[in-house]
Amino acid sequence: MRGIVLAAGQGQRLRPDTDDLPKTLLTVDGDTTILDIAIRNLAAAGVSDVSIVVGYAAHTVEAVRDDLRERHGIDITLIHNDRVDWNNAYSLWHARDVYADGALLVNGDTVHPGSVEKILLASDAEGVLLATDAVKTLTDEAMKLRCDADGVVSRVTKQMPVDTAYGEYIGVSRIDAGVAAALTEALERTFRTDPNLYYEDAFQLLADAGPKVRAVPIGHVEWVEVDDHADLAAARELACRC
């Protein structure tokens, strides 16, 4: 199983901290960055190599690549997204050769414990498996899921009433080889429809086509998606306990 980290975004809500850095390189515990935590978790789950999709301020990730390799004992490849103004459906499409044989996907702005990846790997389900927080109180901004009793996802969207959702997708997933080709097609269809769409919109296309997307509950787990300075402060508190 290989690893993919999406880290091409501009992080505009975190300026001025991201004037010269992608948000994945913001520190959350001493000199430990969000990217360090993502790679550390993947290495602990047994992933042998990680591909990082870079775009905005890509040179800063290039500058620390060798240090990341040495620090985490894992091979690291950079994949360049040439359109940083497009959303992450395009970024994930760039990694299509990586997930073709199966991969763990991690958003480069998510701070969470390594138990999440291990839960996904231990699941007997197949397809695209979404790490899902079914415990926390949902908000309008949450990437919400609706699914049946077996975890088969029918809806993936922020535009869902909170009281009709099962839980929140936290930005970590397992992509199995058997669904890789269909995902690549869905991603291309998504960003060609609208480059501002998310890769979760491609997951919705897969869900519409049949039982290919499943929610995997992660239990009582603390995690933070870092979108703004309040999130960054929360991530720093959490990272000290991970």
C-alpha positions as CSV (number, residue, x, y, z in Angstrom):
1,M,0.0,0.0,0.0
2,R,1.3,3.4,-1.0
3,G,0.6,6.8,0.4
4,I,-0.6,10.1,-1.1
5,V,-0.6,13.5,0.6
6,L,-2.4,16.4,-1.1
7,A,-0.5,19.6,-0.4
8,A,-1.0,21.8,-3.4
9,G,-3.4,24.4,-2.0
10,Q,-2.8,28.1,-1.3
11,G,-4.1,28.2,2.2
12,Q,-5.4,31.7,1.8
13,R,-7.3,31.9,5.0
14,L,-4.0,31.3,6.9
15,R,-2.2,34.3,5.6
16,P,0.2,35.9,6.4
17,D,1.6,32.5,7.7
18,T,1.1,31.0,4.2
19,D,2.5,34.0,2.3
20,D,5.6,31.9,1.5
21,L,4.6,28.4,2.6
22,P,1.9,25.8,1.8
23,K,-0.1,25.3,5.0
24,T,1.1,21.7,5.2
25,L,4.5,23.1,6.3
26,L,3.1,25.1,9.2
27,T,4.5,23.9,12.5
28,V,2.2,22.4,15.1
29,D,4.6,21.0,17.7
30,G,8.1,22.4,17.9
31,D,9.6,22.0,14.4
32,T,7.0,19.2,13.6
33,T,4.8,20.3,10.7
34,I,1.4,19.1,9.6
35,L,3.2,17.3,6.8
36,D,5.5,15.5,9.3
37,I,2.4,14.2,11.1
38,A,0.8,12.9,7.8
39,I,4.0,11.1,6.8
40,R,4.7,9.8,10.3
41,N,1.2,8.3,10.4
42,L,1.6,6.7,6.9
43,A,5.0,5.2,7.9
44,A,3.5,3.8,11.1
45,A,0.8,2.1,9.1
46,G,3.4,0.3,7.0
47,V,3.4,2.4,3.9
48,S,6.7,2.1,2.1
49,D,6.6,5.2,-0.1
50,V,4.6,8.5,-0.1
51,S,3.8,10.8,-3.1
52,I,3.1,14.4,-2.2
53,V,1.1,16.4,-4.7
54,V,2.6,19.9,-4.5
55,G,1.7,23.2,-6.2
56,Y,1.7,26.4,-4.3
57,A,5.2,27.2,-2.9
58,A,6.3,23.7,-4.1
59,H,10.0,24.7,-3.7
60,T,9.6,24.8,0.0
61,V,8.5,21.1,0.1
62,E,11.3,20.2,-2.3
63,A,13.7,21.9,0.1
64,V,12.7,19.6,3.0
65,R,12.1,16.4,1.1
66,D,15.5,14.8,2.0
67,D,15.0,15.7,5.6
68,L,11.5,14.1,5.6
69,R,12.9,11.0,4.0
70,E,15.6,10.7,6.7
71,R,13.4,11.7,9.6
72,H,10.6,9.2,8.8
73,G,12.5,6.5,7.0
74,I,10.2,6.4,4.0
75,D,10.7,7.1,0.3
76,I,9.1,10.4,-0.9
77,T,8.2,11.5,-4.4
78,L,6.8,14.9,-5.4
79,I,4.1,15.2,-8.0
80,H,3.6,18.7,-9.4
81,N,0.2,20.2,-9.9
82,D,0.5,22.9,-12.5
83,R,-2.8,24.6,-11.6
84,V,-2.7,25.7,-8.0
85,D,-5.8,27.8,-8.6
86,W,-7.9,24.6,-9.3
87,N,-9.3,22.5,-6.5
88,N,-8.2,19.2,-5.2
89,A,-10.0,16.9,-7.6
90,Y,-7.3,18.0,-10.1
91,S,-4.6,17.3,-7.5
92,L,-5.7,13.8,-6.8
93,W,-6.1,13.0,-10.5
94,H,-2.4,13.8,-10.8
95,A,-1.7,10.9,-8.5
96,R,-3.6,8.4,-10.5
97,D,-0.6,6.2,-11.2
98,V,0.1,6.0,-7.5
99,Y,-3.3,4.8,-6.4
100,A,-3.7,2.5,-9.4
101,D,-2.5,-0.4,-7.2
102,G,-4.1,0.9,-4.0
103,A,-3.2,3.8,-1.7
104,L,-3.9,5.6,1.5
105,L,-4.9,9.2,0.8
106,V,-4.4,12.0,3.4
107,N,-5.3,15.6,3.0
108,G,-2.2,17.7,3.8
109,D,-4.1,20.0,6.2
110,T,-5.4,17.3,8.6
111,V,-3.9,16.6,12.0
112,H,-5.0,13.3,13.4
113,P,-3.6,10.2,15.2
114,G,-2.1,7.3,13.3
115,S,-4.9,5.0,14.5
116,V,-7.0,6.4,11.6
117,E,-4.8,4.8,8.9
118,K,-4.6,1.6,10.8
119,I,-8.4,1.4,11.1
120,L,-8.8,1.9,7.3
121,L,-6.2,-0.8,6.6
122,A,-7.9,-3.3,8.9
123,S,-11.3,-2.9,7.3
124,D,-12.7,-5.8,5.3
125,A,-14.7,-3.5,3.1
126,E,-13.6,-2.7,-0.5
127,G,-13.7,0.3,-2.7
128,V,-13.1,3.8,-1.5
129,L,-13.1,3.8,2.3
130,L,-13.7,7.1,4.0
131,A,-12.4,7.6,7.6
132,T,-15.6,8.9,9.2
133,D,-16.2,10.7,12.5
134,A,-19.7,9.7,13.5
135,V,-19.3,11.1,17.1
136,K,-18.6,14.8,16.9
137,T,-21.2,17.5,16.5
138,L,-21.5,18.3,12.9
139,T,-21.4,21.8,11.4
140,D,-22.6,23.3,8.1
141,E,-18.9,23.3,6.9
142,A,-18.4,19.6,7.6
143,M,-17.9,17.2,4.6
144,K,-21.0,15.2,5.6
145,L,-21.9,11.6,4.7
146,R,-25.2,9.8,4.3
147,C,-25.0,6.0,4.3
148,D,-27.0,2.8,4.9
149,A,-26.6,0.4,7.8
150,D,-23.7,-1.4,6.0
151,G,-21.8,1.9,5.6
152,V,-22.4,2.2,1.9
153,V,-22.3,5.9,1.1
154,S,-25.1,7.5,-0.9
155,R,-24.2,11.2,-0.4
156,V,-20.9,13.0,0.1
157,T,-21.4,16.8,0.5
158,K,-21.2,19.8,2.7
159,Q,-24.6,20.8,1.4
160,M,-26.6,18.4,3.6
161,P,-28.8,19.1,6.6
162,V,-26.8,18.2,9.7
163,D,-29.7,16.1,11.1
164,T,-29.7,13.9,8.0
165,A,-26.0,13.0,8.1
166,Y,-24.3,10.0,9.5
167,G,-21.0,11.7,10.2
168,E,-18.1,13.7,8.7
169,Y,-15.4,12.5,6.3
170,I,-12.1,13.7,8.0
171,G,-9.9,13.8,4.9
172,V,-8.2,10.3,5.1
173,S,-9.3,7.4,2.9
174,R,-8.2,4.1,1.4
175,I,-8.4,3.7,-2.3
176,D,-8.4,0.1,-3.4
177,A,-7.0,-1.0,-6.8
178,G,-10.4,-2.4,-8.0
179,V,-12.0,1.1,-8.0
180,A,-8.9,3.1,-9.2
181,A,-9.8,3.3,-12.9
182,A,-13.4,4.4,-12.1
183,L,-12.0,7.0,-9.7
184,T,-9.6,8.4,-12.3
185,E,-12.5,8.8,-14.8
186,A,-14.7,10.4,-12.1
187,L,-12.0,12.8,-11.1
188,E,-11.4,13.9,-14.7
189,R,-15.1,14.3,-15.3
190,T,-15.3,16.4,-12.1
191,F,-12.5,18.9,-12.8
192,R,-13.5,19.3,-16.4
193,T,-17.0,20.1,-15.3
194,D,-15.8,22.7,-12.8
195,P,-12.1,23.1,-11.7
196,N,-13.3,24.4,-8.4
197,L,-14.9,21.1,-7.4
198,Y,-13.5,18.8,-4.7
199,Y,-12.3,15.2,-5.1
200,E,-15.3,14.3,-2.8
201,D,-17.5,15.3,-5.8
202,A,-15.8,12.5,-7.7
203,F,-16.5,10.2,-4.8
204,Q,-20.1,11.2,-5.2
205,L,-20.0,10.1,-8.9
206,L,-18.7,6.7,-7.7
207,A,-21.4,6.5,-5.1
208,D,-24.1,7.3,-7.7
209,A,-22.8,4.4,-9.9
210,G,-23.1,1.7,-7.2
211,P,-21.8,0.6,-3.8
212,K,-18.2,1.7,-4.4
213,V,-17.8,4.2,-1.5
214,R,-18.1,3.2,2.2
215,A,-17.9,5.0,5.5
216,V,-15.5,3.5,8.1
217,P,-16.1,4.9,11.6
218,I,-12.9,5.9,13.5
219,G,-14.5,6.1,17.0
220,H,-13.7,8.8,19.5
221,V,-10.7,10.4,17.9
222,E,-9.5,14.0,18.1
223,W,-8.6,15.5,14.8
224,V,-8.4,19.0,13.2
225,E,-8.7,20.2,9.6
226,V,-6.6,23.3,9.4
227,D,-8.4,25.9,7.4
228,D,-7.9,29.1,9.4
229,H,-5.9,30.4,12.4
230,A,-8.4,29.1,15.0
231,D,-7.9,25.6,13.4
232,L,-4.2,26.0,13.5
233,A,-4.3,26.9,17.2
234,A,-6.5,23.8,17.9
235,A,-4.1,21.7,15.8
236,R,-1.1,22.8,17.9
237,E,-2.9,21.8,21.1
238,L,-3.8,18.4,19.6
239,A,-0.3,17.7,18.1
240,C,1.3,18.1,21.6
241,R,-0.9,15.1,22.7
242,C,-0.5,12.9,19.7
